[in-house]
Amino acid sequence: MLTTVILSFVVLLFFTVVPVNYRGQTRYKNGMLFAVTLPPHAMEDEQLKDVQAEFGKRFKRMLWWMAAALVPVLLLYNWIGYQVIYLILWALGFNAAANIWFRQGFRATLALKRENEWFVGEKRVIQSDLRAAYLKNQRSAPLGLFAIPLAMAAGLVWWGMHEQELLVIGIGSLIVTLLILLLTIGMRRMKAKVYSSSSEVNVGLNQARRRYLSYLWLALAILGNIHFLLISLFLVSGSESVFSIWLGIIFVFGLVPATLVLYVYYKIAHLEQETLELDSKTVYTDDDEYWSNGITYHNPDDKTVFVPKRVGIGTTVNTATTAGKWFIWGTVPLVAVIVIGVSFLLISSELNTPVLTVTPERKVEINYPMYSFDFNVDDIEQISLVDNIPSGVKTNGEGTSKVARGHFKLKELGKARMYIFKSPPYIQIQLKDSYVFYNEQEPEQTKRVFEQLRKEVEG
């Protein structure tokens, strides 16, 4: 159930964010169409209108195809590993398809611009205005405020050191907080934007932009740690009675940050529009040559690492800088390794079943990808064959309508490791501070394993 909710949220997120990012490019805004700078009179051109209409048709068709491509996700309901892998490939395909149609619109628009010589503004940014905007960051959120989320993350790590199943959550919260802090520091060196020939307007708008974004990242760091804290509390409770609350938490803490990001960027855009409407010295800089396909920024003459995106909201990196190259060539392999590694583990879990063996040294070994476990026969305090397992929650593992494997927290029993098909009987093994549940797919085989273990314990 929980996995279904998470996957559904991912699908909903893609069908919301991707259209907002790319369909918005079909409207002339801030002197640009399809990330190409154009003068206002260019919008009367019939060929340009045809480019807009064709992109709209292709994009709508692509959305229907991506929706149809979700059918296999429903068919793979009982195979979570394959379901997750398919959804990862679906998401990559969705983003790639959107990029393809957008880049076609970008190239067609840029070709018309060159053919009709629709050049605007200057090709070089006014450096004096940028320097003035860059030096005035007094209104940004003080970096000292990040002591709040860092302290929260450190507290979760400390808690995890005492509750082993929570240690990964604590470390994850600390890593996320540090990454947000590094991004915040990088944002303070973000390329300033020239809006007008008036230095006062440029300084004011760039200050406002930095202020909004600095507090946004701080808020996201705090919200992230609150989410990690609630996850920890849920896992410690070990009660299914709070499952509906947990689903609500997932929804809220997925929706709130996204809403906050959209709201902040809306405020920035509204402030820019409102200010420039009152300013008669608005400036457009024609630097299309530095934007590859309207998405990637590569400008060797600009030493700024972070620059505002032309497509969507947020920032991107200048791939001509050393830091930008490290970011790209570090992130892409890292993501590839994570995706391939997770896919390999998920497939291994689907293709393998837990195997219990007793070694000549009287050690019980349960072999299973990611969740192998072993213990001595002498550590067994009690062993029994049961038809029911207490309800509980998964802390780290996999659970479907057919199997449960990994770390769980069970009502009345506490910590437990599960290696079961959800059909009785089950072998219940009580250790000093935890329980182990195991069975084979065939009941008769489960009974034979139980008798073997019972004889080892009694002997």
Secondary structure in CASP SS format (residue, H / E / C, confidence):
PFRMAT SS
TARGET T0000
AUTHOR 0000-0000-0000
METHOD secondary structure of the structure
MODEL  1
M C 1.00
L H 1.00
T H 1.00
T H 1.00
V H 1.00
I H 1.00
L H 1.00
S H 1.00
F H 1.00
V H 1.00
V H 1.00
L H 1.00
L H 1.00
F H 1.00
F H 1.00
T H 1.00
V H 1.00
V H 1.00
P H 1.00
V H 1.00
N H 1.00
Y H 1.00
R H 1.00
G H 1.00
Q H 1.00
T H 1.00
R C 1.00
Y C 1.00
K E 1.00
N C 1.00
G C 1.00
M E 1.00
L E 1.00
F C 1.00
A C 1.00
V E 1.00
T E 1.00
L C 1.00
P C 1.00
P H 1.00
H H 1.00
A H 1.00
M H 1.00
E H 1.00
D C 1.00
E H 1.00
Q H 1.00
L H 1.00
K H 1.00
D H 1.00
V H 1.00
Q H 1.00
A H 1.00
E H 1.00
F H 1.00
G H 1.00
K H 1.00
R H 1.00
F H 1.00
K H 1.00
R H 1.00
M H 1.00
L H 1.00
W H 1.00
W H 1.00
M H 1.00
A H 1.00
A H 1.00
A C 1.00
L C 1.00
V H 1.00
P H 1.00
V H 1.00
L H 1.00
L H 1.00
L C 1.00
Y C 1.00
N C 1.00
W C 1.00
I H 1.00
G H 1.00
Y H 1.00
Q H 1.00
V H 1.00
I H 1.00
Y H 1.00
L H 1.00
I H 1.00
L H 1.00
W H 1.00
A H 1.00
L H 1.00
G H 1.00
F H 1.00
N H 1.00
A H 1.00
A H 1.00
A H 1.00
N H 1.00
I H 1.00
W H 1.00
F H 1.00
R H 1.00
Q H 1.00
G H 1.00
F H 1.00
R H 1.00
A H 1.00
T H 1.00
L H 1.00
A H 1.00
L H 1.00
K H 1.00
R H 1.00
E H 1.00
N H 1.00
E C 1.00
W C 1.00
F C 1.00
V C 1.00
G C 1.00
E E 1.00
K C 1.00
R C 1.00
V C 1.00
I C 1.00
Q H 1.00
S H 1.00
D H 1.00
L H 1.00
R H 1.00
A H 1.00
A H 1.00
Y H 1.00
L H 1.00
K C 1.00
N C 1.00
Q C 1.00
R C 1.00
S C 1.00
A C 1.00
P C 1.00
L H 1.00
G H 1.00
L H 1.00
F H 1.00
A H 1.00
I H 1.00
P H 1.00
L H 1.00
A H 1.00
M H 1.00
A H 1.00
A H 1.00
G H 1.00
L H 1.00
V H 1.00
W H 1.00
W H 1.00
G H 1.00
M H 1.00
H H 1.00
E C 1.00
Q H 1.00
E H 1.00
L H 1.00
L H 1.00
V H 1.00
I H 1.00
G H 1.00
I H 1.00
G H 1.00
S H 1.00
L H 1.00
I H 1.00
V H 1.00
T H 1.00
L H 1.00
L H 1.00
I H 1.00
L H 1.00
L H 1.00
L H 1.00
T H 1.00
I H 1.00
G H 1.00
M H 1.00
R C 1.00
R C 1.00
M C 1.00
K C 1.00
A C 1.00
K C 1.00
V C 1.00
Y C 1.00
S E 1.00
S C 1.00
S C 1.00
S H 1.00
E H 1.00
V H 1.00
N H 1.00
V H 1.00
G H 1.00
L H 1.00
N H 1.00
Q H 1.00
A H 1.00
R H 1.00
R H 1.00
R H 1.00
Y H 1.00
L H 1.00
S H 1.00
Y H 1.00
L H 1.00
W H 1.00
L H 1.00
A H 1.00
L H 1.00
A H 1.00
I H 1.00
L H 1.00
G H 1.00
N H 1.00
I H 1.00
H H 1.00
F H 1.00
L H 1.00
L H 1.00
I H 1.00
S H 1.00
L H 1.00
F H 1.00
L H 1.00
V H 1.00
S H 1.00
G C 1.00
S C 1.00
E H 1.00
S H 1.00
V H 1.00
F H 1.00
S H 1.00
I H 1.00
W H 1.00
L H 1.00
G H 1.00
I H 1.00
I H 1.00
F H 1.00
V H 1.00
F H 1.00
G H 1.00
L H 1.00
V H 1.00
P H 1.00
A H 1.00
T H 1.00
L H 1.00
V H 1.00
L H 1.00
Y H 1.00
V H 1.00
Y H 1.00
Y H 1.00
K H 1.00
I H 1.00
A H 1.00
H H 1.00
L H 1.00
E H 1.00
Q H 1.00
E H 1.00
T H 1.00
L H 1.00
E H 1.00
L C 1.00
D C 1.00
S C 1.00
K C 1.00
T E 1.00
V C 1.00
Y C 1.00
T E 1.00
D C 1.00
D C 1.00
D H 1.00
E H 1.00
Y H 1.00
W E 1.00
S E 1.00
N C 1.00
G C 1.00
I C 1.00
T E 1.00
Y E 1.00
H C 1.00
N C 1.00
P C 1.00
D C 1.00
D C 1.00
K C 1.00
T C 1.00
V C 1.00
F E 1.00
V E 1.00
P E 1.00
K C 1.00
R C 1.00
V C 1.00
G C 1.00
I C 1.00
G C 1.00
T E 1.00
T E 1.00
V E 1.00
N E 1.00
T C 1.00
A C 1.00
T C 1.00
T H 1.00
A H 1.00
G H 1.00
K H 1.00
W H 1.00
F H 1.00
I H 1.00
W H 1.00
G H 1.00
T H 1.00
V H 1.00
P H 1.00
L H 1.00
V H 1.00
A H 1.00
V H 1.00
I H 1.00
V H 1.00
I H 1.00
G H 1.00
V H 1.00
S H 1.00
F H 1.00
L H 1.00
L H 1.00
I H 1.00
S H 1.00
S H 1.00
E H 1.00
L H 1.00
N C 1.00
T C 1.00
P C 1.00
V E 1.00
L E 1.00
T E 1.00
V E 1.00
T C 1.00
P C 1.00
E C 1.00
R C 1.00
K E 1.00
V E 1.00
E E 1.00
I E 1.00
N E 1.00
Y C 1.00
P C 1.00
M C 1.00
Y C 1.00
S C 1.00
F E 1.00
D E 1.00
F E 1.00
N E 1.00
V H 1.00
D H 1.00
D H 1.00
I C 1.00
E C 1.00
Q E 1.00
I E 1.00
S E 1.00
L E 1.00
V E 1.00
D C 1.00
N C 1.00
I C 1.00
P C 1.00
S C 1.00
G E 1.00
V E 1.00
K E 1.00
T E 1.00
N E 1.00
G E 1.00
E E 1.00
G E 1.00
T C 1.00
S C 1.00
K C 1.00
V E 1.00
A E 1.00
R E 1.00
G E 1.00
H E 1.00
F E 1.00
K E 1.00
L E 1.00
K C 1.00
E C 1.00
L C 1.00
G E 1.00
K E 1.00
A E 1.00
R E 1.00
M E 1.00
Y E 1.00
I E 1.00
F E 1.00
K C 1.00
S C 1.00
P C 1.00
P C 1.00
Y E 1.00
I E 1.00
Q E 1.00
I E 1.00
Q E 1.00
L C 1.00
K C 1.00
D C 1.00
S C 1.00
Y E 1.00
V E 1.00
F E 1.00
Y E 1.00
N C 1.00
E C 1.00
Q C 1.00
E C 1.00
P H 1.00
E H 1.00
Q H 1.00
T H 1.00
K H 1.00
R H 1.00
V H 1.00
F H 1.00
E H 1.00
Q H 1.00
L H 1.00
R H 1.00
K H 1.00
E H 1.00
V H 1.00
E H 1.00
G C 1.00
END
